[in-house]
Amino acid sequence: MSEHEWTLRPPPATSKDGSAAFVREVRASISDLIEPDQRIYWFDFLLTMAVGEIGFLFASMAPAWSAYQLVGFVVAVLGFYRATVFTHEIAHARIGTLRSFTVLWNLLCGIPFMMPSFMYGDHKAHHVNHSYGTAHDAEYLPLGLGTRLGLVAYFGQVFLVPILLMIRFMVLPPLTWLIPPLGPIVWERMSNIGTINWDYRREPLKNPAERRAARWQEIGCFVYGASFVTLVIVGIVPWFTWLMFYLVFLCVTAINYVRTLGAHRYLSDGREVTYLEQLLDSNTVPGHPILTELWAPLGMRYHALHHVVPSLPYHNMGIAHRRLMSTLPADSPYRRTIRTGLVDAVRNVLDSIRREDAHLSSN
């Protein structure tokens, strides 16, 4: 057994039954926190979008390269970043629970940012034990078992995401309408906003209602994008506004990629894992109540807990974490997921990469 496998896998005595028992214990201890409070979702999202819009307006109107513009830009990035993360909550909501909220989120955030909710609709595969960390998981790469070149390629995607989304929703939809056989290819390869595993292929939607929702969201993105570009071309919207929006989107993507790198240890080698092994491959960063929330909003800091109880709403994750820390024994696997901060979480992955590079160099 390699060093990587030893650090990821639980002790031999921990079987699938033991993993299931641990998960049941955790879920039972926080069962009263599962129900989401929709009032929090609405208030938080609307306030977040308002902050992002004000920041963007301020950055667009302030003198170029001034401190005022920089402040507005940072506020816009952080506000819009937090707003986009609500798609994660939508993906985990029970069917019908956040229906009106989902519509509003798509209209105000998902469609303008070319990342409607259907683009994250298969996120749950990232939590299923027989697909987590495999070729069927769009959101996982074994970075901790890879090399520095793999890490460079990972961050290289940051610059491609905004461009690929514009192509996905402003160029490809008309082509798929004119050339129907192109539709399944676009769906399989370019219909997941969380993709870092480019070997992933998305399965067709089986639910007619989901197919209709995806189609209308796709049309909404195309109409919005085409209208925006038209307004820029005719001079109604300044080119600077488009450039500012692109740079904001680029920074939002970059922050999310750094956060994603700190979410896991990325030591899964493609084999089926237990839910406890998912936990041990994930990180918990309690951090600072404000600063950590900026880069890991909506409970993302409690990523290990999220992999044990995916349906736990973000506004109860802090309560659940503190409850577990006060009740679980000192040798609980959950405590092994604690990291002191983002740097610590990322360093864990980098150390694994350095060990892998050293191992390859010695052979």
ZATORPA-243897 format. One line per field, with one value per residue (C-alpha): residue in one letter; z, x negated, y. Coordinates in Angstrom, 2 decimals, m for minus. Each point is the difference from the previous one (the first is absolute). Layout:
BEGIN
residuo <- A / ... .
pz <- Z / ... .
px <- X / ... .
py <- Y / ... .
***
This chain:
BEGIN
residuo <- M / S / E / H / E / W / T / L / R / P / P / P / A / T / S / K / D / G / S / A / A / F / V / R / E / V / R / A / S / I / S / D / L / I / E / P / D / Q / R / I / Y / W / F / D / F / L / L / T / M / A / V / G / E / I / G / F / L / F / A / S / M / A / P / A / W / S / A / Y / Q / L / V / G / F / V / V / A / V / L / G / F / Y / R / A / T / V / F / T / H / E / I / A / H / A / R / I / G / T / L / R / S / F / T / V / L / W / N / L / L / C / G / I / P / F / M / M / P / S / F / M / Y / G / D / H / K / A / H / H / V / N / H / S / Y / G / T / A / H / D / A / E / Y / L / P / L / G / L / G / T / R / L / G / L / V / A / Y / F / G / Q / V / F / L / V / P / I / L / L / M / I / R / F / M / V / L / P / P / L / T / W / L / I / P / P / L / G / P / I / V / W / E / R / M / S / N / I / G / T / I / N / W / D / Y / R / R / E / P / L / K / N / P / A / E / R / R / A / A / R / W / Q / E / I / G / C / F / V / Y / G / A / S / F / V / T / L / V / I / V / G / I / V / P / W / F / T / W / L / M / F / Y / L / V / F / L / C / V / T / A / I / N / Y / V / R / T / L / G / A / H / R / Y / L / S / D / G / R / E / V / T / Y / L / E / Q / L / L / D / S / N / T / V / P / G / H / P / I / L / T / E / L / W / A / P / L / G / M / R / Y / H / A / L / H / H / V / V / P / S / L / P / Y / H / N / M / G / I / A / H / R / R / L / M / S / T / L / P / A / D / S / P / Y / R / R / T / I / R / T / G / L / V / D / A / V / R / N / V / L / D / S / I / R / R / E / D / A / H / L / S / S / N .
pz <- 0.00 / m1.01 / 2.28 / m1.77 / 0.50 / 3.65 / 0.69 / m1.76 / 0.95 / 3.53 / 2.25 / m1.27 / 2.65 / m1.56 / m2.44 / m2.13 / 2.90 / 2.32 / m2.45 / m0.24 / 3.79 / 0.35 / m2.59 / 1.73 / 3.32 / m1.41 / m1.83 / 3.05 / 2.15 / m2.31 / m1.41 / 1.38 / m2.22 / m3.40 / m0.87 / m1.89 / 0.96 / m3.32 / 1.51 / 0.57 / m3.59 / m1.46 / 2.26 / m0.32 / m3.77 / m0.71 / 2.34 / m1.52 / m3.54 / 1.02 / 1.47 / m3.13 / m2.32 / 2.02 / m0.01 / m3.75 / m0.67 / 2.22 / m1.77 / m3.42 / 0.84 / 2.11 / m1.58 / m1.77 / 2.16 / 3.06 / 3.53 / m0.28 / m3.06 / 1.72 / 3.03 / m2.22 / m2.01 / 3.11 / 1.40 / m3.34 / m0.18 / 3.55 / m0.28 / m3.32 / 1.12 / 3.02 / m2.13 / m2.52 / 2.77 / 0.70 / m2.96 / 2.33 / 2.43 / m2.86 / m1.18 / 3.42 / 0.73 / 0.04 / m3.14 / 0.27 / 3.17 / m1.61 / m3.22 / 0.13 / 1.35 / m2.86 / m2.57 / 1.63 / 0.29 / m3.69 / m1.06 / 2.12 / 0.09 / m1.86 / m3.43 / 0.08 / 1.01 / m2.59 / 2.70 / 0.39 / 2.64 / m2.43 / m0.49 / 3.57 / m0.03 / 0.07 / 2.95 / 2.24 / m1.85 / 1.85 / 3.23 / m1.03 / 1.39 / m3.19 / m2.20 / 2.31 / m1.30 / m3.09 / m3.70 / 0.78 / 2.31 / m1.93 / 3.02 / 0.96 / m1.17 / 1.94 / 0.31 / 3.18 / m1.93 / m2.96 / m0.93 / m0.10 / m3.68 / 0.85 / 2.47 / m2.62 / m2.43 / 2.73 / 0.52 / m3.75 / m0.25 / 1.85 / m3.13 / m2.18 / 2.07 / m0.85 / m3.69 / m0.13 / 1.68 / m2.55 / m2.80 / 1.72 / 0.22 / m2.75 / m2.86 / 0.52 / 0.72 / m3.50 / m1.49 / 2.01 / m1.12 / m3.63 / 0.31 / 2.51 / 0.11 / 1.51 / 3.04 / 1.85 / m0.48 / 1.49 / 2.88 / 0.79 / m0.20 / 0.79 / 2.42 / 3.45 / 1.64 / 2.59 / m2.45 / 0.77 / m1.30 / m3.77 / m0.55 / 1.58 / m2.17 / 1.28 / m0.30 / m1.81 / 2.18 / 0.44 / 1.70 / m2.58 / 2.42 / 0.48 / m3.77 / m0.49 / 2.78 / m1.51 / m3.43 / 1.28 / 2.05 / m3.07 / m2.08 / 2.76 / 0.00 / m3.78 / m0.08 / 2.85 / m1.53 / m3.49 / 1.36 / 2.04 / m2.94 / m2.26 / 2.48 / 0.18 / m3.80 / m0.56 / 2.74 / 2.57 / 2.46 / 0.11 / m0.89 / 3.37 / 1.73 / m1.89 / 0.86 / 3.66 / 0.07 / m1.59 / 2.55 / 2.87 / m1.35 / m0.42 / 3.62 / 1.25 / m1.87 / 1.37 / 3.61 / m0.48 / m1.45 / 2.99 / 2.37 / m1.87 / 0.38 / 3.76 / 0.23 / m0.34 / 0.37 / m3.49 / 0.89 / m1.41 / m2.72 / m1.87 / 2.12 / 1.69 / 3.48 / 3.09 / 1.37 / 2.80 / m2.57 / m1.71 / 3.36 / 0.49 / m3.50 / 0.79 / 2.11 / 2.76 / 0.43 / 2.96 / m0.49 / 0.60 / 0.08 / m2.57 / m1.97 / m0.61 / m1.11 / m2.78 / m1.80 / 1.24 / 0.15 / 0.80 / 2.20 / m2.48 / 2.85 / 1.48 / m3.07 / 1.86 / 1.87 / m3.28 / m1.40 / 2.97 / m0.05 / m3.49 / 0.66 / 3.01 / m0.86 / 0.09 / 2.77 / 2.44 / m0.81 / 2.61 / 2.69 / m1.12 / m0.01 / 3.51 / 1.24 / m1.48 / 1.43 / 3.47 / m0.17 / m2.18 / 1.73 / m0.22 / m2.51 / m2.32 / m3.72 / m0.32 / 2.07 / m2.48 / m2.67 / 1.89 / m1.72 / 1.48 / m3.15 / m3.78 / m0.15 / 2.17 / m2.15 / m3.26 / 1.45 / 0.74 / m3.71 / m1.00 / 2.42 / m1.57 / m3.46 / 1.11 / 1.38 / m3.27 / m2.02 / 2.19 / m0.38 / m3.80 / m0.09 / 2.01 / m2.40 .
px <- 0.00 / m1.42 / m0.38 / 2.89 / 2.36 / m0.97 / 0.77 / 3.34 / 1.40 / 1.36 / m1.41 / 0.56 / 2.65 / 2.17 / 2.21 / 2.87 / 2.29 / m2.16 / 0.08 / 3.78 / 0.28 / m2.16 / 2.07 / 3.24 / m1.39 / m0.90 / 3.28 / 2.03 / m1.78 / 0.95 / 3.31 / 1.82 / m2.10 / 0.87 / 2.97 / m1.01 / 1.38 / 1.00 / 0.24 / m3.76 / m0.59 / 2.06 / m1.40 / m3.61 / 0.08 / 1.77 / m2.32 / m3.04 / 1.08 / 0.68 / m3.50 / m1.54 / 1.96 / m0.88 / m3.66 / 0.06 / 1.75 / m2.49 / m2.96 / 1.43 / 0.56 / m3.10 / m3.11 / m2.11 / m2.68 / 1.12 / 0.30 / 3.77 / 0.12 / m2.08 / 2.30 / 3.08 / m1.60 / m0.86 / 3.51 / 1.51 / m2.19 / 0.75 / 3.71 / 0.51 / m2.14 / 2.20 / 3.12 / m1.14 / m0.69 / 3.75 / 0.20 / m1.59 / 2.90 / 2.48 / m1.68 / 0.48 / 3.51 / 2.83 / 2.14 / 2.47 / m1.57 / m1.69 / 2.01 / 0.78 / m3.44 / m1.59 / 1.94 / m1.09 / m3.62 / m0.08 / 1.49 / m2.30 / m3.20 / m0.04 / 0.97 / m2.04 / m3.09 / 0.69 / 0.20 / 3.70 / 0.99 / 0.24 / m3.78 / m0.44 / 2.85 / m2.21 / m2.07 / 1.40 / m2.15 / m2.92 / 1.50 / 0.96 / m2.53 / m0.26 / m0.65 / m1.97 / m3.53 / 0.62 / 0.42 / 3.71 / m0.82 / m0.28 / m1.34 / m2.96 / m3.56 / m2.60 / m2.17 / m1.65 / m1.22 / m1.12 / m2.84 / m0.68 / 0.88 / 3.45 / 0.46 / m1.02 / 2.52 / 2.65 / m0.46 / m0.32 / 3.69 / 0.80 / m0.68 / 2.07 / 3.18 / 1.47 / m0.82 / 1.40 / 3.22 / 0.46 / m0.52 / 2.33 / 2.92 / m0.57 / m1.32 / 0.98 / 3.77 / 0.91 / m2.23 / 1.71 / 3.39 / m1.11 / m2.02 / 1.85 / m2.70 / m2.33 / 2.28 / m1.00 / m3.69 / 0.40 / 2.01 / m2.53 / m3.13 / 0.98 / 2.91 / m1.59 / m1.27 / m2.01 / m2.04 / m3.69 / m0.11 / 0.16 / 0.49 / 3.43 / 3.08 / 3.38 / 2.95 / 3.16 / 2.80 / 2.79 / 2.53 / 2.10 / 0.43 / m3.77 / m0.53 / 2.48 / m1.61 / m3.45 / 1.25 / 1.58 / m3.08 / m2.16 / 2.24 / m0.10 / m3.80 / m0.13 / 2.48 / m1.77 / m3.44 / 1.10 / 1.74 / m3.03 / m2.38 / 2.36 / 0.19 / m3.80 / m0.40 / 2.48 / m1.64 / 2.80 / m2.09 / m3.68 / m2.67 / m1.56 / 3.09 / m0.37 / m3.71 / 0.75 / 2.61 / m2.44 / m2.72 / 2.46 / 1.10 / m3.63 / m0.78 / 3.13 / m1.13 / m3.55 / 1.18 / 2.26 / m2.84 / m2.21 / 2.85 / 0.62 / m3.67 / 0.36 / 3.22 / m1.57 / m3.29 / 0.51 / m1.53 / 2.70 / m1.44 / 3.23 / 1.18 / 3.39 / m0.21 / 2.17 / 1.67 / m2.56 / m2.79 / 1.74 / m0.11 / m3.70 / m0.75 / 1.81 / m0.98 / 1.56 / m1.23 / 1.81 / m2.22 / 1.09 / 3.76 / m0.33 / m3.23 / 0.52 / 3.55 / m1.34 / m1.83 / 2.17 / 3.53 / 3.22 / m1.54 / m2.70 / m2.51 / 1.71 / m0.56 / m0.64 / 3.27 / 1.74 / m1.18 / 1.51 / 3.31 / 0.35 / 3.55 / m0.99 / 0.83 / m2.87 / 1.46 / m0.07 / m3.47 / m1.83 / 2.44 / m0.38 / m3.80 / m0.16 / 2.42 / m2.11 / m3.22 / 1.56 / 1.47 / m2.25 / m2.85 / m3.57 / m0.95 / 2.96 / m0.90 / 1.79 / m2.69 / m2.64 / 1.55 / m0.67 / m2.39 / m1.22 / 0.75 / 0.01 / m3.81 / m0.15 / 2.58 / m1.74 / m3.43 / 1.29 / 0.64 / m3.30 / m1.91 / 1.64 / m0.99 / m3.59 / m0.15 / 1.39 / m2.53 / m2.84 / 1.24 / 0.11 / m3.45 / m1.51 / 1.33 .
py <- 0.00 / 3.37 / 3.00 / 1.73 / m2.93 / m0.26 / 3.66 / m0.15 / m3.37 / m0.54 / m2.76 / m3.57 / m0.62 / 2.70 / m1.91 / 1.22 / m0.90 / 2.08 / 2.88 / m0.19 / m0.10 / 3.12 / 1.86 / m1.03 / 1.21 / 3.40 / 0.42 / m1.00 / 2.57 / 2.89 / m1.27 / 3.06 / 2.31 / m1.49 / 2.21 / 3.18 / 3.40 / 1.54 / 3.47 / m0.10 / m1.10 / 2.85 / 2.71 / m1.15 / m0.37 / 3.30 / 1.90 / m1.72 / 0.85 / 3.61 / 0.30 / m1.52 / 2.30 / 3.10 / m0.99 / m0.59 / 3.32 / 1.79 / m1.64 / 0.87 / 3.67 / 0.72 / 1.54 / m2.60 / m1.66 / 1.96 / m1.40 / 0.49 / m2.20 / m2.68 / m0.03 / m0.24 / m2.81 / m2.03 / 0.46 / m1.08 / m3.11 / m1.11 / 0.80 / m1.77 / m2.92 / m0.58 / 0.38 / m2.62 / m2.54 / m0.17 / m2.38 / m2.56 / 0.36 / m0.31 / m3.22 / m1.62 / 1.26 / m2.51 / 0.15 / 2.86 / 1.45 / 3.01 / 0.24 / 3.74 / 0.80 / m1.96 / 2.04 / 3.26 / m1.15 / m0.91 / 3.33 / 2.17 / m2.05 / m3.31 / 1.31 / 3.26 / m2.00 / m2.72 / m2.66 / m0.89 / m2.53 / m2.93 / 0.31 / m1.25 / m2.47 / m3.10 / 1.18 / m2.74 / m2.56 / 1.60 / m1.35 / m3.53 / m2.48 / m2.07 / 3.05 / 2.34 / 0.44 / m2.13 / 0.81 / 0.53 / 2.92 / 3.27 / 1.87 / m2.14 / m0.48 / m2.03 / 3.11 / m1.26 / m3.05 / 2.09 / 2.30 / 3.73 / 0.00 / m1.32 / 2.84 / 2.56 / m1.52 / 0.17 / 3.74 / 0.54 / m0.80 / 3.23 / 2.06 / m2.32 / m0.17 / 3.46 / m0.47 / m3.53 / 1.13 / 2.78 / m2.54 / m2.47 / 2.43 / 2.57 / m2.14 / m3.64 / 0.28 / 1.25 / m2.70 / m2.73 / 1.32 / m0.10 / m3.23 / m2.24 / m2.76 / 2.60 / 0.38 / m3.23 / 0.80 / 3.48 / m1.45 / m2.71 / 2.13 / 3.61 / m0.08 / m0.08 / 3.17 / m1.95 / m2.05 / m0.34 / m3.58 / 0.41 / m3.73 / 0.29 / m0.51 / 1.14 / m2.34 / 1.22 / 1.36 / m2.54 / 2.25 / 1.97 / 2.91 / 0.24 / m0.09 / 2.85 / 2.04 / m0.52 / 1.05 / 3.23 / 0.83 / m0.56 / 2.28 / 2.61 / m0.01 / 0.31 / 2.90 / 1.80 / m0.50 / 1.00 / 3.11 / 1.00 / m0.40 / 1.94 / 2.89 / 0.06 / m0.03 / 2.85 / 2.05 / 0.07 / m2.02 / 1.08 / m2.55 / 0.77 / m1.41 / m3.28 / m0.13 / 0.71 / m2.77 / m2.45 / 0.84 / m0.38 / m3.37 / m1.04 / 0.87 / m1.77 / m3.11 / 0.26 / 0.26 / m3.00 / m2.07 / 0.83 / m0.85 / m3.25 / m0.92 / 0.45 / m1.99 / m3.46 / m1.83 / m1.50 / m3.35 / m2.25 / m2.23 / m0.76 / m2.91 / m0.04 / 1.53 / m0.09 / 3.12 / 0.05 / 0.04 / 2.93 / 1.73 / m0.68 / 1.30 / 3.27 / 3.00 / 2.07 / 3.58 / 1.65 / 3.07 / 3.57 / 0.71 / 2.81 / m0.46 / m3.72 / 0.67 / 2.22 / m2.83 / m2.91 / 1.41 / m1.82 / m2.66 / m1.03 / 0.13 / m3.08 / m2.13 / m3.25 / 0.40 / 0.74 / m3.33 / m1.81 / 1.91 / 1.56 / 1.21 / 2.11 / 3.65 / 2.43 / 2.17 / m2.94 / m1.35 / 2.06 / m1.14 / m3.62 / 0.23 / 1.41 / m2.64 / m2.80 / 1.44 / 0.02 / m3.52 / m2.17 / m1.86 / 1.24 / m2.70 / 0.68 / m0.02 / 3.34 / 1.69 / m1.22 / 2.24 / 3.25 / 2.44 / 3.28 / 1.98 / 0.08 / 0.04 / m3.12 / m1.79 / 0.88 / m0.81 / m3.50 / m0.55 / 1.60 / m2.24 / m3.04 / 1.24 / 0.55 / m3.53 / m1.33 / 2.01 / m1.25 / m3.57 / 0.33 / 1.61 / m2.85 / m2.65 .
***
